[in-house]
Amino acid sequence: LKSMLSERDELVRLVGRYKVLENAFGKDGVPALLIEQALPEIETRANDILDRLSSGMMSVRFRTQAAYKDKSREDLRETLDIEISDSSGTRDYEMFSGGEAFRVNFAIRLALSEILAQRAGARLQTLVIDEGFGSQDAQGRQRLVEAINLVKQDFAKILVITHIDELKDAFPTRIEVEKTASGSQLRVV
C-alpha cells in the first residue's frame, strides 16, 4: 500500500507537470505570447506596404481582444480581428472591393512572410504573385507594379504570373507561355 501510494503521488506530480506544459503550449500559452509580440511588427510592416499600395488611403489594425456579445460580461475574449480603414472609415473586410481586398491581403501576407523569415534568421529570396492583378482596376494594377518595384530589392527573384497583356511591359524579363496544338511553348523575352 505504501509503495502504491508513493507511486500515485509521483504520478500526480507528473500529471501536474504535464498540465503546466499543456497550458504553456495551448492556445493561451507561448503561441499566443509569440503572436501578441509579433503583431505590432506585422501591423507596422503591413501598413508600410499598404500605404504604398493605396497612396496612403488604407491601413490595417490587428485587435487581439473584443467584448463578448453577452453584455453582462465585463471581461474580454481573445480574438484576432483585422480592422481595415480607408477614406470612408473602418469597414468589414467583406465590404471592400476585390481590388482593395487584394491589396490588404498582399500587404499582410508580405509583412507576415518578412517577419517570419527575419525571426528565423533567413532572408526571403523569392516572391511569387499568381494572378494577383485580375481584380485590380488600371490604377490598382499600376500601384501593385509600383509596390513590386519598391520591394524588389528585398528579393533575389520575383515571379509574377498573369494573363493581362498590358502588364507585359511592366517587367523587364518575361517567360511567355503560348499554348499550341503540339503543347505549350515557352519563350524568354
C-alpha positions as CSV (number, residue, x, y, z in Angstrom):
1,L,0.0,0.0,0.0
2,K,2.8,2.4,0.9
3,S,4.6,1.7,-2.4
4,M,1.4,2.2,-4.4
5,L,0.6,5.5,-2.5
6,S,4.1,6.7,-3.3
7,E,3.8,5.7,-6.9
8,R,0.4,7.5,-7.0
9,D,1.9,10.7,-5.6
10,E,4.6,10.6,-8.2
11,L,2.1,10.1,-10.9
12,V,0.0,13.1,-9.6
13,R,3.2,15.3,-9.7
14,L,3.8,14.1,-13.3
15,V,0.3,14.8,-14.3
16,G,0.6,18.3,-12.8
17,R,3.8,18.9,-14.8
18,Y,2.0,17.8,-18.0
19,K,-0.9,20.1,-17.3
20,V,1.5,23.0,-16.9
21,L,3.1,22.1,-20.2
22,E,-0.4,21.7,-21.8
23,N,-1.3,25.2,-20.7
24,A,2.0,26.6,-21.8
25,F,1.8,25.2,-25.3
26,G,-2.0,25.6,-25.6
27,K,-3.7,28.5,-27.4
28,D,-3.4,30.9,-24.5
29,G,0.2,30.0,-23.7
30,V,3.5,30.5,-25.5
31,P,1.9,30.6,-29.1
32,A,-0.4,33.4,-28.0
33,L,2.5,35.3,-26.5
34,L,4.6,34.9,-29.6
35,I,1.7,36.1,-31.8
36,E,1.0,39.0,-29.5
37,Q,4.6,40.1,-29.6
38,A,4.8,39.8,-33.4
39,L,1.5,41.5,-34.3
40,P,2.7,45.1,-33.8
41,E,5.7,44.5,-36.0
42,I,3.5,42.8,-38.7
43,E,0.9,45.5,-38.5
44,T,3.6,48.2,-38.9
45,R,5.2,46.5,-41.9
46,A,1.8,45.7,-43.5
47,N,0.8,49.4,-43.1
48,D,4.0,50.5,-44.7
49,I,3.3,48.3,-47.7
50,L,-0.4,49.2,-47.8
51,D,0.4,52.9,-47.6
52,R,2.4,52.5,-50.9
53,L,-0.4,50.4,-52.5
54,S,-3.2,52.8,-51.7
55,S,-1.4,56.2,-51.7
56,G,-1.9,56.5,-48.0
57,M,-5.6,55.8,-48.1
58,M,-5.8,52.4,-46.4
59,S,-4.5,50.9,-43.2
60,V,-5.0,47.8,-41.0
61,R,-5.1,47.3,-37.3
62,F,-5.0,44.0,-35.5
63,R,-7.2,43.6,-32.5
64,T,-6.5,40.7,-30.1
65,Q,-9.3,41.3,-27.6
66,A,-13.0,42.0,-28.1
67,A,-16.1,42.3,-25.9
68,Y,-18.4,39.3,-25.6
69,K,-21.8,39.6,-27.2
70,D,-23.2,38.9,-23.8
71,K,-23.2,42.5,-22.4
72,S,-23.3,41.2,-18.8
73,R,-19.7,40.0,-19.1
74,E,-17.1,42.6,-18.3
75,D,-14.1,40.5,-19.4
76,L,-12.8,40.4,-23.0
77,R,-12.4,37.4,-25.2
78,E,-9.2,36.5,-27.1
79,T,-9.6,37.1,-30.9
80,L,-7.7,38.2,-33.9
81,D,-9.7,40.7,-35.8
82,I,-8.3,42.8,-38.7
83,E,-9.8,46.2,-38.9
84,I,-9.4,47.9,-42.3
85,S,-9.7,51.6,-42.7
86,D,-9.8,53.8,-45.7
87,S,-11.0,57.3,-46.5
88,S,-14.6,56.2,-45.8
89,G,-13.7,55.0,-42.3
90,T,-13.4,51.4,-40.8
91,R,-15.4,48.7,-42.6
92,D,-15.7,45.0,-42.5
93,Y,-13.4,43.1,-44.9
94,E,-16.4,41.9,-46.9
95,M,-17.3,45.5,-47.7
96,F,-14.1,46.2,-49.7
97,S,-13.9,45.6,-53.4
98,G,-11.9,42.7,-54.8
99,G,-9.0,45.0,-55.7
100,E,-9.0,46.7,-52.3
101,A,-9.2,43.3,-50.5
102,F,-6.3,42.0,-52.7
103,R,-4.1,45.0,-51.7
104,V,-4.9,44.3,-48.0
105,N,-4.1,40.6,-48.4
106,F,-0.9,41.3,-50.3
107,A,0.3,43.7,-47.7
108,I,-0.5,41.4,-44.7
109,R,1.0,38.3,-46.4
110,L,4.2,40.1,-47.5
111,A,4.6,41.6,-44.0
112,L,4.0,38.2,-42.3
113,S,6.4,36.5,-44.6
114,E,9.1,39.1,-44.0
115,I,8.7,39.0,-40.2
116,L,8.7,35.2,-40.1
117,A,11.8,35.0,-42.3
118,Q,13.5,37.6,-40.1
119,R,12.7,35.7,-36.9
120,A,14.0,32.5,-38.5
121,G,17.3,34.3,-39.4
122,A,16.6,33.8,-43.1
123,R,16.1,36.1,-46.0
124,L,13.1,35.9,-48.3
125,Q,14.6,35.0,-51.6
126,T,11.6,34.7,-53.9
127,L,8.2,36.4,-54.1
128,V,5.6,34.7,-56.3
129,I,2.4,36.6,-57.2
130,D,0.0,34.3,-59.1
131,E,-2.8,36.1,-60.9
132,G,-2.9,39.0,-58.4
133,F,-3.8,41.6,-60.9
134,G,-7.1,40.4,-62.3
135,S,-9.1,42.0,-59.5
136,Q,-7.4,45.4,-59.9
137,D,-8.5,48.4,-61.9
138,A,-5.9,50.1,-64.0
139,Q,-4.8,52.4,-61.1
140,G,-4.7,49.4,-58.7
141,R,-2.5,47.4,-61.2
142,Q,-0.2,50.4,-61.5
143,R,0.1,50.6,-57.7
144,L,0.9,46.9,-57.5
145,V,3.6,47.2,-60.1
146,E,5.0,50.1,-58.2
147,A,4.8,48.2,-54.9
148,I,6.6,45.2,-56.5
149,N,9.3,47.6,-57.8
150,L,9.6,49.1,-54.3
151,V,10.1,45.7,-52.7
152,K,12.2,44.1,-55.4
153,Q,15.5,44.9,-53.7
154,D,14.3,42.7,-50.9
155,F,14.1,39.6,-53.1
156,A,16.5,37.7,-55.3
157,K,13.7,36.8,-57.7
158,I,10.1,38.0,-58.2
159,L,7.8,35.8,-60.3
160,V,4.6,37.4,-61.5
161,I,2.1,35.1,-63.2
162,T,-0.6,37.0,-65.2
163,H,-2.7,36.8,-68.3
164,I,-3.1,40.5,-68.6
165,D,-1.2,41.6,-71.8
166,E,-0.9,45.3,-70.7
167,L,1.4,44.2,-67.8
168,K,4.0,42.6,-70.1
169,D,6.0,45.8,-70.4
170,A,6.0,46.4,-66.7
171,F,8.6,43.7,-66.1
172,P,12.0,43.6,-67.9
173,T,12.3,39.9,-68.2
174,R,9.5,37.6,-69.0
175,I,8.8,33.9,-69.7
176,E,5.9,33.9,-72.1
177,V,3.9,30.7,-72.4
178,E,1.8,30.1,-75.5
179,K,-0.5,27.1,-75.9
180,T,-0.3,25.4,-79.3
181,A,-1.7,22.3,-80.8
182,S,1.5,20.4,-80.1
183,G,1.7,21.7,-76.5
184,S,2.8,24.8,-74.6
185,Q,5.7,26.8,-76.0
186,L,8.0,28.9,-73.7
187,R,9.9,31.9,-74.8
188,V,12.2,34.1,-72.7
189,V,11.8,37.8,-73.5
